[in-house]
Structure formats: C-alpha cells, structure tokens
C-alpha cells in the first residue's frame, strides 16, 4: 500500500462548535464546511476547519448511541480518526485487512467519484482511507461552504506528524502492525531517560514521507510519568499531540500567543548546551532547536487546552531535517513533564 499522506484528522468532541471556536480564535483555522442530519449525517454534527493543507473535522454526537458520543464518554475530546489519502481505496482496504487491520466499514463509492473505507488503528483510533479524485468533495454529508478566504496570513502549512501514546510493551507490535497493514517503515528510534522516568520511541512513516506517526510507550521499570498519565486520563492508547508544520514557527508563536494560546517555557540552561549561536528569535520564544543528518528543525509545545489534559498541539519548522534529532525529544518531554506535574499532584490529592 502507498499512503500518500494525512488527508484529515477527525476529533470527536462534546461540543463541536466550542471546539471550533478554540481552533479558529486561537490557532487561526478557518471554517470550511459543516454537516448534520439535514445533510445526511444522522445523529451527529460535524464542522470542517482548515489552514494551509491541514484539515480538521470536529464531530459531536447528537444522540447517546452515536459512536462519537461513546468515544467522548470513554476518552473525552480527542482524535478518533486519522484519515490517510490513498490512490486506490479498495486496494488499500484489502491490503490493510490482509496486514492485520480490522475492517470497520467496507469501501463505498460516492457519486462525486470519491471512495472511502474505514479500518482499525491503535486503541479506539480508526483510519479512514480516502480516495479523492480532482473535483470531489471533502466527505459525503459534509457540505463545503467556503474556501480559505485569504483574509490574513496562514501560519500552518499542514500536519507534520501525530504522536501516539501506547501502553508499556506494545511499541514493537504496533510498529509491526503499521509495517504490515499500511506499508510504513521505522525511520527513527530512541530511548529517552529524564530523571527517574523513561520511554521508548519509534517513528513509523509512509514510503513517501507524507504520513508520520511517533509511537511512544513508558518504561515500566522506571517511575511513572506523563505517558502513564495520558494512558490513565485518556483511558488507553491514543493521540497525545499533533504537530503543525509551519513556514515560520516564530511568527506562528507570536500570532497564536496574541490570540491567547500558551506555550511550554524552556529553561535558559537548555540553550547553553547547544553548539553554535542560537538565534535570539528562538531563545526569546522558548523554541527548541535540533539537527539531524539532513538539516535543522525547530519545535515548541502549546499548553494543553483539553479538560483531561490529554491532547495538545505542537508547532514545528523543518529546514531539511527528516527526523527529530536527538536533543529535542528529552527537552520536549521535560517541558511537558513540568506542565503536567502539578496536574498529577492535584489528581493524586483528589484520589486520596
């Protein structure tokens, strides 16, 4: 199978309109369409937002037995579907099922020429396979009401990768599943130790590099940390964060901060360990800098806006870099650990 890229990401949420407001007012996404019972989506309401090539679908169940309602009841707001663009959805569906994916919805050809299918991924997250010829709509039942209006600069170019938290011991099996079912390959792996915590990480990627998943699992031999928190608060495996590809991450931080988005601070000591001169525009904003064999990358985490603190956004800017370097992963882990440590203490106090 040749996965061409990430077609869209579907969040299932308690209130799609409220979630859309945060995405538009804070991150600069723009409304592009909607759907509901009146457009052929019985029992649910969906809102489509976009920025650059990134497409985010927000879906809320209107009745208790809708799958979106059940997802939110178990996990809270979160990523429920990672959709892959494919050239042939029927062939991709067959390959995925032959590789071990569970069939959820068989391929369906739609009047506009598009074909969609649905298969299992990790945890309760599904993969929608989307074959969309030129001129086809977004998805059946989602009525596109607008194109990006160009009323201001878009800070986001697309979705760079999704980070997935897995229970201890499931990393190798999950990476193997993506190799067999979707043709991904492991392109990077690392063990991260921070103080008395540790996590295993593997990055799997489609052959053309259009779809990337960073798979992480805690080291059960070490102290529990933020990955364990996610698994507990979310109720199992899931998407911890999505990274938004930016042409200018410093400008994106400024624009989003002006709209009320917070970002994880970075200690000055981090920059003192880096070789060479760190651009002041990165240091002043707390943006991390790293390198791999191919080039540089800049990264920063936004603080979580979700009730369970189980999802957050990342901003990333690449200058030739294809992986994630070796210094940023521990630094990003530490940044999120600082943010969630107080939340963990409060949760433990309530539990007592």
JOFEN-V228957 format. One record per residue. N is the residue number from 1. RES is the residue in one letter. PSI is psi in whole degrees, 0 to 359 (999 if undefined). D_LAST is the distance of its C-alpha to the last C-alpha in Angstrom with 2 decimals. Layout:
n->N res->RES psi->PSI d_last->D_LAST
n->N res->RES psi->PSI d_last->D_LAST
This chain:
n->1 res->X psi->143 d_last->49.89
n->2 res->X psi->100 d_last->50.17
n->3 res->X psi->123 d_last->47.23
n->4 res->X psi->331 d_last->48.76
n->5 res->X psi->185 d_last->45.61
n->6 res->X psi->115 d_last->42.61
n->7 res->X psi->312 d_last->44.11
n->8 res->X psi->170 d_last->41.05
n->9 res->X psi->131 d_last->37.29
n->10 res->X psi->119 d_last->35.83
n->11 res->X psi->137 d_last->32.45
n->12 res->X psi->125 d_last->31.16
n->13 res->X psi->160 d_last->29.39
n->14 res->X psi->325 d_last->28.37
n->15 res->X psi->100 d_last->31.08
n->16 res->X psi->323 d_last->33.92
n->17 res->X psi->319 d_last->35.61
n->18 res->X psi->317 d_last->32.64
n->19 res->X psi->322 d_last->32.07
n->20 res->X psi->324 d_last->35.81
n->21 res->X psi->317 d_last->35.78
n->22 res->X psi->316 d_last->33.31
n->23 res->X psi->320 d_last->35.45
n->24 res->X psi->312 d_last->38.66
n->25 res->X psi->328 d_last->37.83
n->26 res->X psi->313 d_last->35.72
n->27 res->X psi->354 d_last->37.08
n->28 res->X psi->14 d_last->40.59
n->29 res->X psi->156 d_last->40.79
n->30 res->X psi->141 d_last->43.45
n->31 res->X psi->134 d_last->43.60
n->32 res->X psi->348 d_last->46.03
n->33 res->X psi->175 d_last->45.74
n->34 res->X psi->166 d_last->43.88
n->35 res->X psi->161 d_last->43.96
n->36 res->X psi->197 d_last->42.91
n->37 res->X psi->327 d_last->44.44
n->38 res->X psi->343 d_last->47.65
n->39 res->X psi->10 d_last->48.15
n->40 res->X psi->19 d_last->47.31
n->41 res->X psi->79 d_last->43.51
n->42 res->X psi->136 d_last->42.64
n->43 res->X psi->7 d_last->39.10
n->44 res->X psi->163 d_last->38.01
n->45 res->X psi->129 d_last->38.68
n->46 res->X psi->140 d_last->39.14
n->47 res->X psi->134 d_last->39.93
n->48 res->X psi->129 d_last->41.60
n->49 res->X psi->156 d_last->41.33
n->50 res->X psi->158 d_last->43.07
n->51 res->X psi->125 d_last->43.85
n->52 res->X psi->227 d_last->46.41
n->53 res->X psi->357 d_last->46.27
n->54 res->X psi->133 d_last->42.53
n->55 res->X psi->128 d_last->41.89
n->56 res->X psi->125 d_last->38.54
n->57 res->X psi->126 d_last->38.32
n->58 res->X psi->122 d_last->35.57
n->59 res->X psi->131 d_last->35.23
n->60 res->X psi->136 d_last->33.43
n->61 res->X psi->139 d_last->33.77
n->62 res->X psi->351 d_last->35.43
n->63 res->X psi->153 d_last->34.73
n->64 res->X psi->331 d_last->31.67
n->65 res->X psi->5 d_last->33.44
n->66 res->X psi->142 d_last->34.56
n->67 res->X psi->327 d_last->33.24
n->68 res->X psi->321 d_last->31.95
n->69 res->X psi->318 d_last->29.89
n->70 res->X psi->322 d_last->28.41
n->71 res->X psi->312 d_last->27.71
n->72 res->X psi->322 d_last->25.85
n->73 res->X psi->326 d_last->23.80
n->74 res->X psi->317 d_last->22.63
n->75 res->X psi->349 d_last->22.56
n->76 res->X psi->184 d_last->22.84
n->77 res->X psi->137 d_last->25.92
n->78 res->X psi->174 d_last->27.41
n->79 res->X psi->119 d_last->30.52
n->80 res->X psi->336 d_last->31.71
n->81 res->X psi->127 d_last->35.29
n->82 res->X psi->112 d_last->37.00
n->83 res->X psi->132 d_last->40.68
n->84 res->X psi->133 d_last->43.37
n->85 res->X psi->131 d_last->46.94
n->86 res->X psi->157 d_last->49.45
n->87 res->X psi->331 d_last->53.23
n->88 res->X psi->101 d_last->53.36
n->89 res->X psi->326 d_last->50.41
n->90 res->X psi->312 d_last->52.03
n->91 res->X psi->320 d_last->52.58
n->92 res->X psi->320 d_last->49.13
n->93 res->X psi->314 d_last->47.52
n->94 res->X psi->319 d_last->49.60
n->95 res->X psi->319 d_last->48.79
n->96 res->X psi->315 d_last->45.04
n->97 res->X psi->319 d_last->45.04
n->98 res->X psi->331 d_last->47.33
n->99 res->X psi->2 d_last->44.92
n->100 res->X psi->358 d_last->41.96
n->101 res->X psi->145 d_last->40.57
n->102 res->X psi->128 d_last->39.92
n->103 res->X psi->130 d_last->42.31
n->104 res->X psi->315 d_last->40.61
n->105 res->X psi->121 d_last->43.61
n->106 res->X psi->160 d_last->47.13
n->107 res->X psi->137 d_last->49.28
n->108 res->X psi->127 d_last->50.68
n->109 res->X psi->132 d_last->53.69
n->110 res->X psi->158 d_last->53.65
n->111 res->X psi->333 d_last->56.72
n->112 res->X psi->3 d_last->56.32
n->113 res->X psi->352 d_last->56.68
n->114 res->X psi->159 d_last->53.07
n->115 res->X psi->134 d_last->51.33
n->116 res->X psi->152 d_last->47.60
n->117 res->X psi->168 d_last->45.57
n->118 res->X psi->131 d_last->41.92
n->119 res->X psi->166 d_last->40.39
n->120 res->X psi->156 d_last->37.01
n->121 res->X psi->247 d_last->35.39
n->122 res->X psi->148 d_last->31.93
n->123 res->X psi->229 d_last->28.87
n->124 res->X psi->9 d_last->29.69
n->125 res->X psi->133 d_last->31.87
n->126 res->X psi->164 d_last->35.57
n->127 res->X psi->121 d_last->38.77
n->128 res->X psi->128 d_last->41.48
n->129 res->X psi->121 d_last->44.91
n->130 res->X psi->118 d_last->47.16
n->131 res->X psi->114 d_last->50.93
n->132 res->X psi->103 d_last->52.23
n->133 res->X psi->165 d_last->55.95
n->134 res->X psi->133 d_last->57.34
n->135 res->X psi->349 d_last->57.30
n->136 res->X psi->156 d_last->54.59
n->137 res->X psi->183 d_last->51.77
n->138 res->X psi->293 d_last->48.09
n->139 res->X psi->149 d_last->46.87
n->140 res->X psi->134 d_last->48.32
n->141 res->X psi->346 d_last->46.87
n->142 res->X psi->111 d_last->45.89
n->143 res->X psi->116 d_last->48.69
n->144 res->X psi->120 d_last->49.29
n->145 res->X psi->351 d_last->50.23
n->146 res->X psi->154 d_last->50.63
n->147 res->X psi->160 d_last->51.28
n->148 res->X psi->128 d_last->49.79
n->149 res->X psi->351 d_last->51.65
n->150 res->X psi->23 d_last->52.14
n->151 res->X psi->355 d_last->51.25
n->152 res->X psi->167 d_last->49.55
n->153 res->X psi->136 d_last->48.79
n->154 res->X psi->128 d_last->46.34
n->155 res->X psi->339 d_last->44.00
n->156 res->X psi->133 d_last->42.87
n->157 res->X psi->331 d_last->45.30
n->158 res->X psi->192 d_last->43.20
n->159 res->X psi->120 d_last->40.20
n->160 res->X psi->312 d_last->40.22
n->161 res->X psi->166 d_last->37.48
n->162 res->X psi->135 d_last->34.21
n->163 res->X psi->130 d_last->31.33
n->164 res->X psi->125 d_last->29.58
n->165 res->X psi->130 d_last->26.30
n->166 res->X psi->151 d_last->26.62
n->167 res->X psi->155 d_last->24.53
n->168 res->X psi->136 d_last->25.43
n->169 res->X psi->356 d_last->28.86
n->170 res->X psi->1 d_last->30.17
n->171 res->X psi->307 d_last->31.96
n->172 res->X psi->318 d_last->35.36
n->173 res->X psi->322 d_last->35.57
n->174 res->X psi->317 d_last->34.77
n->175 res->X psi->320 d_last->37.34
n->176 res->X psi->322 d_last->39.81
n->177 res->X psi->316 d_last->39.24
n->178 res->X psi->331 d_last->40.18
n->179 res->X psi->312 d_last->43.24
n->180 res->X psi->315 d_last->44.45
n->181 res->X psi->330 d_last->43.62
n->182 res->X psi->0 d_last->44.29
n->183 res->X psi->16 d_last->46.41
n->184 res->X psi->163 d_last->43.98
n->185 res->X psi->149 d_last->44.26
n->186 res->X psi->121 d_last->41.89
n->187 res->X psi->351 d_last->43.07
n->188 res->X psi->141 d_last->40.50
n->189 res->X psi->150 d_last->37.84
n->190 res->X psi->150 d_last->35.77
n->191 res->X psi->129 d_last->32.98
n->192 res->X psi->124 d_last->30.81
n->193 res->X psi->125 d_last->29.05
n->194 res->X psi->113 d_last->27.06
n->195 res->X psi->236 d_last->25.71
n->196 res->X psi->13 d_last->23.74
n->197 res->X psi->162 d_last->23.35
n->198 res->X psi->152 d_last->26.08
n->199 res->X psi->150 d_last->27.31
n->200 res->X psi->144 d_last->30.47
n->201 res->X psi->136 d_last->32.55
n->202 res->X psi->139 d_last->35.70
n->203 res->X psi->123 d_last->37.63
n->204 res->X psi->143 d_last->39.69
n->205 res->X psi->145 d_last->42.45
n->206 res->X psi->156 d_last->45.23
n->207 res->X psi->323 d_last->48.73
n->208 res->X psi->358 d_last->49.76
n->209 res->X psi->7 d_last->46.53
n->210 res->X psi->340 d_last->45.84
n->211 res->X psi->127 d_last->42.41
n->212 res->X psi->132 d_last->39.86
n->213 res->X psi->128 d_last->36.40
n->214 res->X psi->112 d_last->34.26
n->215 res->X psi->127 d_last->32.18
n->216 res->X psi->146 d_last->29.21
n->217 res->X psi->144 d_last->26.91
n->218 res->X psi->154 d_last->24.40
n->219 res->X psi->109 d_last->25.54
n->220 res->X psi->347 d_last->23.31
n->221 res->X psi->352 d_last->24.77
n->222 res->X psi->179 d_last->23.14
n->223 res->X psi->147 d_last->19.71
n->224 res->X psi->150 d_last->17.86
n->225 res->X psi->209 d_last->18.79
n->226 res->X psi->330 d_last->19.71
n->227 res->X psi->319 d_last->21.49
n->228 res->X psi->321 d_last->18.51
n->229 res->X psi->313 d_last->16.55
n->230 res->X psi->310 d_last->19.53
n->231 res->X psi->325 d_last->19.76
n->232 res->X psi->311 d_last->16.18
n->233 res->X psi->326 d_last->16.37
n->234 res->X psi->332 d_last->20.02
n->235 res->X psi->48 d_last->19.88
n->236 res->X psi->188 d_last->22.44
n->237 res->X psi->150 d_last->25.44
n->238 res->X psi->180 d_last->26.79
n->239 res->X psi->117 d_last->28.54
n->240 res->X psi->320 d_last->26.51
n->241 res->X psi->158 d_last->29.41
n->242 res->X psi->136 d_last->33.06
n->243 res->X psi->127 d_last->35.54
n->244 res->X psi->125 d_last->38.27
n->245 res->X psi->125 d_last->41.62
n->246 res->X psi->144 d_last->43.16
n->247 res->X psi->329 d_last->46.69
n->248 res->X psi->95 d_last->45.57
n->249 res->X psi->328 d_last->41.87
n->250 res->X psi->317 d_last->42.40
n->251 res->X psi->323 d_last->44.02
n->252 res->X psi->318 d_last->41.28
n->253 res->X psi->315 d_last->38.57
n->254 res->X psi->314 d_last->40.66
n->255 res->X psi->317 d_last->41.26
n->256 res->X psi->323 d_last->37.68
n->257 res->X psi->323 d_last->36.31
n->258 res->X psi->337 d_last->38.89
n->259 res->X psi->9 d_last->37.45
n->260 res->X psi->4 d_last->33.88
n->261 res->X psi->133 d_last->32.45
n->262 res->X psi->156 d_last->30.40
n->263 res->X psi->149 d_last->30.77
n->264 res->X psi->128 d_last->28.87
n->265 res->X psi->154 d_last->30.49
n->266 res->X psi->126 d_last->32.27
n->267 res->X psi->147 d_last->32.71
n->268 res->X psi->330 d_last->36.38
n->269 res->X psi->332 d_last->36.14
n->270 res->X psi->315 d_last->35.98
n->271 res->X psi->333 d_last->39.47
n->272 res->X psi->339 d_last->40.86
n->273 res->X psi->350 d_last->40.45
n->274 res->X psi->141 d_last->42.43
n->275 res->X psi->150 d_last->46.14
n->276 res->X psi->189 d_last->48.69
n->277 res->X psi->126 d_last->48.37
n->278 res->X psi->126 d_last->45.36
n->279 res->X psi->136 d_last->46.53
n->280 res->X psi->329 d_last->45.36
n->281 res->X psi->334 d_last->44.48
n->282 res->X psi->311 d_last->41.75
n->283 res->X psi->315 d_last->40.43
n->284 res->X psi->332 d_last->40.33
n->285 res->X psi->358 d_last->38.17
n->286 res->X psi->21 d_last->35.83
n->287 res->X psi->134 d_last->37.41
n->288 res->X psi->148 d_last->37.32
n->289 res->X psi->135 d_last->40.61
n->290 res->X psi->171 d_last->41.30
n->291 res->X psi->151 d_last->44.28
n->292 res->X psi->195 d_last->45.25
n->293 res->X psi->341 d_last->48.74
n->294 res->X psi->341 d_last->49.81
n->295 res->X psi->203 d_last->48.64
n->296 res->X psi->159 d_last->45.91
n->297 res->X psi->148 d_last->42.81
n->298 res->X psi->138 d_last->40.66
n->299 res->X psi->151 d_last->37.03
n->300 res->X psi->145 d_last->34.20
n->301 res->X psi->138 d_last->30.89
n->302 res->X psi->151 d_last->30.13
n->303 res->X psi->150 d_last->26.64
n->304 res->X psi->137 d_last->24.79
n->305 res->X psi->6 d_last->25.53
n->306 res->X psi->148 d_last->23.53
n->307 res->X psi->316 d_last->20.57
n->308 res->X psi->358 d_last->18.53
n->309 res->X psi->35 d_last->20.12
n->310 res->X psi->3 d_last->21.65
n->311 res->X psi->143 d_last->25.27
n->312 res->X psi->167 d_last->27.44
n->313 res->X psi->150 d_last->31.17
n->314 res->X psi->147 d_last->33.18
n->315 res->X psi->138 d_last->36.69
n->316 res->X psi->141 d_last->39.17
n->317 res->X psi->124 d_last->42.83
n->318 res->X psi->139 d_last->44.93
n->319 res->X psi->73 d_last->48.24
n->320 res->X psi->336 d_last->49.37
n->321 res->X psi->136 d_last->46.11
n->322 res->X psi->340 d_last->45.32
n->323 res->X psi->222 d_last->42.07
n->324 res->X psi->17 d_last->39.22
n->325 res->X psi->195 d_last->40.56
n->326 res->X psi->348 d_last->38.60
n->327 res->X psi->329 d_last->37.17
n->328 res->X psi->328 d_last->35.46
n->329 res->X psi->311 d_last->32.97
n->330 res->X psi->322 d_last->31.11
n->331 res->X psi->319 d_last->31.51
n->332 res->X psi->320 d_last->30.16
n->333 res->X psi->314 d_last->27.19
n->334 res->X psi->321 d_last->26.50
n->335 res->X psi->316 d_last->26.97
n->336 res->X psi->327 d_last->24.41
n->337 res->X psi->319 d_last->21.95
n->338 res->X psi->320 d_last->22.36
n->339 res->X psi->318 d_last->21.73
n->340 res->X psi->348 d_last->18.58
n->341 res->X psi->315 d_last->16.93
n->342 res->X psi->323 d_last->15.69
n->343 res->X psi->320 d_last->14.50
n->344 res->X psi->317 d_last->12.52
n->345 res->X psi->316 d_last->10.82
n->346 res->X psi->318 d_last->10.07
n->347 res->X psi->320 d_last->8.81
n->348 res->X psi->324 d_last->6.41
n->349 res->X psi->319 d_last->5.31
n->350 res->X psi->320 d_last->5.41
n->351 res->X psi->330 d_last->3.79
n->352 res->X psi->999 d_last->0.00
